[in-house]
């Protein structure tokens, strides 16, 4: 309870508005803002992971970790970094560090490019 000089409801048990701290009010009234992850880079040093993913023709398959895959559906390559596929053909596939998990690098003879995982049945 407050002294008789306070103008307002004497029966109120909540603190006056001025007693509430600004951060608590802001946290209670503002929506949460999602944060964006920051990937550190060093100026002048090329990002070899991104470059290898963007240009699969310049990457070499890992010493181990290659697998055979059977193509389930025809796939038309969207650009020169992708490999066109024909249903029921067999190709060799592998992943690169930092690569989107929905894609693999596929090889057929001397052709190489990104292929969508959902179009493949992974074997071996």
matplotlib code that plots the C-alpha trace (Angstrom):
import matplotlib.pyplot as plt

x = [0.0, 1.1, 0.8, -2.2, -0.5, -0.6, -3.4, -4.9, -6.4, -5.2, -6.3, -4.0, -1.2, 0.7, 3.7, 3.4, 4.4, 7.6, 8.9, 9.0, 12.4, 12.5, 14.2, 11.5, 8.8, 10.6, 11.1, 7.5, 6.0, 8.4, 8.3, 11.4, 13.7, 15.4, 19.2, 21.1, 24.2, 27.4, 30.0, 33.5, 35.6, 39.1, 39.5, 41.8, 41.5, 39.2, 36.4, 37.4, 34.3, 31.9, 34.0, 34.2, 30.4, 29.8, 32.2, 32.0, 34.1, 37.2, 36.9, 38.3, 36.4, 37.5, 39.8, 37.0, 33.3, 32.2, 29.0, 27.1, 23.6, 20.8, 18.9, 15.1, 13.8, 15.0, 16.5, 17.3, 20.3, 19.4, 22.9, 26.5, 27.2, 24.5, 24.5, 21.6, 20.3, 18.4, 16.2, 17.8, 21.3, 24.1, 26.4, 29.1, 28.2, 30.0, 29.6, 31.9, 32.4, 30.0, 27.8, 24.0, 22.8, 20.1, 22.7, 25.6, 28.3, 27.6, 30.0, 29.2, 32.3, 34.1, 31.0, 30.6, 28.0, 25.6, 22.6, 19.6, 19.6, 15.8, 16.4, 18.8, 18.7, 22.0, 23.7, 26.8]
y = [0.0, 3.5, 6.6, 8.9, 11.2, 8.6, 9.3, 6.1, 2.8, 2.2, -1.4, -2.2, -4.7, -4.3, -2.0, 1.4, 1.4, 3.3, 0.5, -2.0, -2.1, -1.3, -4.5, -6.6, -4.6, -4.8, -8.5, -9.1, -7.0, -7.4, -10.6, -12.8, -12.1, -15.1, -14.9, -15.6, -17.8, -16.1, -18.1, -16.8, -16.1, -14.8, -12.0, -13.0, -16.7, -18.6, -20.6, -24.0, -25.8, -23.4, -23.3, -27.1, -27.4, -24.8, -26.4, -30.2, -30.8, -29.5, -31.8, -35.3, -38.1, -39.0, -41.9, -43.7, -43.0, -43.4, -45.5, -46.9, -45.6, -46.6, -43.7, -43.9, -41.2, -39.1, -35.8, -32.9, -30.8, -27.2, -25.9, -27.0, -27.9, -30.7, -34.1, -35.2, -38.6, -41.4, -43.8, -47.2, -46.2, -46.8, -44.0, -43.4, -40.9, -39.2, -36.2, -33.2, -31.5, -28.6, -29.7, -29.5, -32.9, -33.1, -33.4, -35.6, -35.5, -38.0, -39.5, -41.4, -42.1, -38.8, -36.7, -35.3, -33.1, -32.5, -34.9, -34.8, -37.6, -38.2, -39.4, -42.2, -45.6, -45.8, -49.2, -50.9]
z = [0.0, -0.7, 1.4, 1.2, -1.3, -4.1, -6.5, -7.8, -6.7, -3.1, -3.4, -6.3, -5.5, -8.8, -8.8, -10.6, -14.3, -13.6, -11.4, -14.3, -16.0, -19.7, -20.8, -19.1, -20.8, -24.2, -23.8, -22.9, -25.7, -28.6, -30.8, -30.8, -33.7, -35.2, -35.5, -38.6, -38.2, -39.2, -41.1, -40.5, -43.5, -43.9, -46.4, -49.3, -48.6, -51.1, -49.7, -51.1, -49.9, -51.6, -54.8, -54.9, -54.5, -57.2, -59.7, -59.3, -62.5, -60.6, -57.6, -57.2, -55.5, -52.0, -51.6, -49.8, -49.4, -53.0, -53.5, -56.5, -57.0, -59.3, -60.8, -60.1, -62.4, -65.4, -64.3, -66.5, -65.3, -64.5, -65.3, -66.0, -62.4, -62.5, -64.1, -66.2, -65.3, -67.0, -65.0, -64.3, -65.1, -62.5, -61.4, -58.7, -56.1, -53.1, -50.9, -50.2, -46.9, -46.5, -49.3, -49.1, -47.8, -50.4, -53.2, -54.1, -56.7, -59.4, -61.9, -65.1, -67.2, -67.5, -66.8, -63.3, -61.6, -58.7, -58.5, -56.2, -53.6, -54.0, -57.5, -56.4, -54.8, -52.9, -53.2, -51.7]

ax = plt.figure().add_subplot(projection="3d")
ax.plot(x, y, z, "-o")
ax.set_aspect("equal")
plt.show()
